Amino acid sequence: MTTPPDHNHTPLFDVDAPVPLMPVERLLALADLYTEHNDRIDLLFAGRAPHDPGASVSSARRLEREALASITAVRQQRLPVIEPVSSAVVRLKQIAYLTSGATRYLTAAQQALPEGDAAHAPPDSRRGLGQYLRLARELTALAPAAIVESATHIAARLPDRARSSTTVPGMDAGHRDALLEVARGHVMVTGQYGQRGYGHTVPVDVDVLRHLETQELVTREPASAPPFFPGGPLRDRVRLTSLGLSVLSTVIDSRLHIRLSAARPVSAPATATTARARR
């Protein structure tokens, strides 16, 4: 599975963590890197980024190595071999294998890069360079969400010594769910939170995003995500900060919604009896 380092090209991003991370934080950081990798390829198809297949190859190789290193970090915790933990580890291995396949397609794309003005045109997803890029993109498309799901199952069985305990005031289920959508790579906005941010199926309220940004849990990377429609403006990718990674890793498997439900006022017995009588 391991691949030699590529010294000929600068990668699209740096995957080296500035400080040692706990296993769940490391997985969340890995999910973010896959999102960034996918965004870069999408920008190529939108004609909004220069072609540099060599950089994509180098980045994919680093992603594969980091995925394998994350699996090692999880296994070092000697988690119980039970469902769904074992399935979560297998899913992470599958992601590493798929990334290896994506690397091969990106290498083929590097060799198929046209010369002259054609090298700057948006690639055609049906042939040549564009077809290889599309196939590579498909292999990593679901990686961010799958990694976050695996991290959630793994977190539930990690010992306290292997988990972050970072918290912020006022964290509730709505904030945690928004952080999860960001971690899955589902949140993009246009401009300065000028619109509602949407995940694939879950709307993320802009006021919640503003609150999370105020707490320095998320940040916007301007014009780093593909447009919503061809020719439209580039969108801002919402990403977790280092603090956001730590906070989400602390609450990723907690039942915040249960505590919130318990805090809500309950109906008086007379009211509940009246409601039953009306039915």
N, C-alpha and C positions, 0 to 999 in steps of 0.2 A: 504493500500500500504506500510506503514512503516513496517520495520522489526527490531527486536532487534539486538543490536550490538553483534558481535561475539568476545568474549574475549579469545577464545581458540587458535586462529591462528593469526599469523602476516600476514597482507595483502600483496599482491604482490607489491603494491605501496602506497604512501601516497597521499590522495586526499585533504588534508587540505591546502587551499591557504594561503601563508605567509602574504598576505595583502588583504584588501577588494578589490574586483574586481567589475567593472561595469558589467551590465547584459550581454553584448555581449562578453566581455573578459571571463566572467565566462563560457559561453557556449563554447567558443573556447577551454578553458582549459578542459572542460568536454569531448569534442570531442577527444582531445589528450589522455585523460585517457582511453577512450574506445579503441583507437588504441593500446595503450600499453597493455591493457587487452587482446585484440585479438592476439597480437604478442606472448604473453606468452603461450597461448593455442596452437598457430601454432608451437612454438618451441617444445612443448610436442610431437606433431604429427611427427615432424622431428627428434625426438629422441635426441634433443640437450638441454634439460632441465629436471631436476628431477621432478618426479610427486609429487605435493603437492596440491591435490584437496581442502584441507581445506583452504589454502591461497587463492585459486581461489574463493571459496565461500565467504570468508570475503571481498575480493575485489569487487565482484559483488554486495554484499549488500551495500557497500559504494558507488558504482556507482549509484545504485538505489536511495539512499538517496540524493546524490548530484544532480541527475537529477530532483528529486522532489523539492529540494531547489532552483535550477535554475529556475524552472517554477514559484515558489513563487516570486523570485526576479523580473522576467519579469512582473508578474501580479501586483506587487506593483507599477509599472509605469503607470498603468491605461491606457493602450493602447486602441485605438479605436477598436471596435469589427467589423473589416472588413476583407475581403480577401485582401492579403494572410496572414495577421497577425493571424487571428483566426485559420487558417489551420496550421500555424507554431507552435502555442501553442499545438494544438491537436497532431501534430507529436511528440512533445517533451513528451507528456503524453504517447503516444504509446511506445516510447523508454523506458520509465520507466516501463511500463507493461511488455514489452518483456524482460527487464533485470530481472524482478521478476521471469519470467519463466526460464530464464537462470540460476538463482540462484537455482531453484529447480532441474534442470538437473545436476548442479555442485554438489549439495548435494547428489544426487543419485550416481554420479561418485565417490564421497568420500567414499560412502559405498561399491562401487564395486571395489575398489582398490585391486588388487591381492597381494599376499604375496610373499616374497622371491625374486628371480632374476626376476620373471615376472613383478615385480613392476617397474623395471628399463627399460624394453623394450618399444619401441614405441607402443602406444596403437593402437588397431585395430578399425577403425572407424565404423565397421559393427556390433560390439557386445560389451557388457559389458561396461567397463570404457570408451573405445574409442567412443562408440556410444553416451553415455551421453555427453561426451566432444564435440563431433561434433554437437549435437543438441543445446547445449548451445552456441557454437561458431556461429552457423547459426543465432541465435536470436539477436546477437549483431553485426553481420557482417556489416550491413549498417548504424549503429549508427553514426560513425564519419561524414560521408558525409551528412546524414540527419540533424544532429545537426548544421553543418555549413550552410546548406541551410536555416534552420529555423532562424539561427542567422542573415543571410543576410536580410530576410524579416522583422524581428523584428527591426533591426538597422535602417531601413528606416523610422520608425515611433517613435523612441525614442526621447524624448526631449534632448536638448543639455546638460542639467545638468546630464543626465544619460549616457553620452557617453564620451569616452576618446578623447582627442585632441592631442595625441602623434604622432609626425611626424618625419621623417628623410629626409635628403637632397636627391634629385634625385629620389624619388619614382615615378615609372611610372606603366603603365598597366601591362607590362611584369613581373615586380617585384611583384605586387599585385596578379596576377594570379598564380605565383609560390608559394607565401605564402598561397593562397587558397588551392592549391594542397597538400601542406604540412599539412595544417589544416585538410584536408579530410582524411589524412592517406594514401596518394597515393605515397609518395616519399620514395624510398629506394635506396641506392647506395652501391657499393662494394668498400671497401678500402677508400683511401683518394680521393674521387670523381674521381676515376680512369675511370669511365664509365659515360655515360649519365644517368641521373636519369629519370625514367619513372613513370608517373601516369598510371591509367588504360587505358586511351586512349590518354592522352596529354603528349608529351615529355617535360621534364623540363631541360633546358640547364644547363650543369655543371657550366659554367661561371656565370650564374645567381645565382646558389646556392652558389658559392664561394663568390660572391659579397654580398649576403644576410648574409652569415656567417661573413664576414669582418665587416659588420654593426651590428653584434651581434643580428640579427633577427632570425636566425635559428642555430641549433646546431646538430651535429651528435652523436648518441648514438651507439658506436661500438658494432657489433655482437649482436644486440638486435632484429633483424628481421629475419624471416625464410629464408632459401636458395631459390634461384630461381629454382633449380632442386634438386631431392633427392641426398644427399651426397655432395652437393656443399657447398661452403663457406657461412657462415652466412653473412647477409648484415647489413649495418648500417641504422638505422631508422633516417630520418631527421625530427626534431621536432622544433616547435616554442619555442623561449625563452620567458621570461616574457616581454621583450621589443617587441618581435615579436607579441605577443598576443595583446599588446596595439596598436601597429602600424596598424596591420590588422583590429582590431576592429574600428579604425578611418576611414579606406578607404574601408571597406568591401562592402559598397553599393555605393561608389562614382563612377562617370563616367570618370575615368582617360583616357579611350580610346578616349573620345570625345575631351578632351583638346589636346591630342596628335595628333589627326587627324587634328584639326584646326591649329596646329603648322606646319604641313607639307606644303611645297610650292605647290601652285596650278598652273595649266597650264595657260599659257598666252592665251588670247582670240583667237589669230591667230592659235595657235597650236590646240586648241579645235575645231575650225572651220575646220581645215584641217582634223582632225580625223573624224569628222562627214561626210565630203565630201568623204573620202575614203570608208566609209561604204556604 
